[in-house]
């Protein structure tokens, strides 16, 4: 099937399919006319990648997960470790974002929001970290 059909069936845009090919995550074969050709296996791989991206896995983890997925002799402990490491990273990012939101909320609460030019939000942003 051509890239457009693979994109439609997998839910991954043709542009991202080309990107994933460049990264070596998926490989369609080239026909004599230079067009890409994909089969059901490539569509399944693209769906796998799309789902992993929806869970915010970084591309390097997706590469590892694809290798484990293809390895029928894999240890599920390896997959579990990748997933739990990712959960830790997501939780740390969520905590950092919550701290940023609290900080910004605090600044906004101390801004009069009137016609005066004084603004603690801008004053804080002006500071060097």
N, C-alpha and C positions, 0 to 999 in steps of 0.2 A: 504494500500500500504506500501511497505517497505521503509526504510530510503533513499535508493538510488533513488527510484522513487520520493519520496517527495523532495529530494534535486534537482533532475532534473527539476521537475515541478515548484519549488519555486525559483530556482536560488540561493539557500543557500546550502553551502557544508554540507555534512553529519557531519563533525566535528563541524561546527557551530550549526547545529541542536542539537547535543548532548549538546553543551555548553548552548544554549538557554533553553534546558530542565533542566539542572542543575540550571539555574537561575530562573526557574519557569515561563518563558515567553511563553512557548508552552509545551504541554503535549500530547504525543502520548500514546496509551494504549499498554500494554504488552500482547503478546499472551502467550499461555501455554508453548510454546517452548522458551520463553524469548525474542523473537524478538520484536522490536518496530513495531507498526502498526499506520499508519496515514490516516486520511480522508481528504476530501476537505476542511473542516474547518481549520484543522491544516496547510494545504498548504496555504490557504488564510492568516492565521496568519503569517506564515513565509514570505510570500510576503510583508505583511504590515511591518514586522520588517526589511526586506531587504531594502525597500524603505525609511523607517525612518532612517536607518543607512546610506544610501546614502546621506541623508540630514544632516548627522552628529549629529543626536539627540543622547544624552547620554542614556545609557541603563535605567537609572531611569526614564527619561522622556518617553521613549518607554513604560515602564511598565505602567505609568499613561495614556498614549495615548491608549494603548490596553484596559485598564479598561474603558475609556470613549467610545471607539469604541464599546465595548460590551454592554454598558449601553444605551439603546434606550431612556431613560429619561434624558440623559445628557444635560447640558447647553453648547451650542456652545461657550459661553464666556470662559468656562474652557479650551477648546481646543485652542482657540485663544490666551489666556494668555500664555499657554505653548509654542506655536509657536512664539509669539512675544518676550518672554523671551529668547528663543533660538536664535532669530535673533540678539538680543542685545549682547549675548555672542559671536556669530559668528563675528559681527562687531568689538567688542573689540579685539578679537583674530586677525582679519585681520589688525587692526590698529597696534597692537603689532608686528605682522610679518612685516608690512611695515616699522616700525621703525627699526627693526633688519636689514632688507635688506638695508635701507639707511645707517645705521651705517657701515655695512660690505662693502658696495659700497664705502663709504668715505675712509675707511681704504685701500681698494684695489687701489683706485686712488692715494693714497700717498705711495704706495709700488712701488719701482723702477722696480721690476721684472727683475733684471739683475743678474749677477753672484756674487754680494756682499752678505754677510750674513745678513746685516741689513734689518729688515723687521718690519714695524709698525703693521702689522697684528699680528705677533707673540708677539710683545711687548704688544699689547693691551690684547691679550688672557692670557698673563702671569700675568696681574694685578689681584688683589683680588677685588671682588665686595663688 
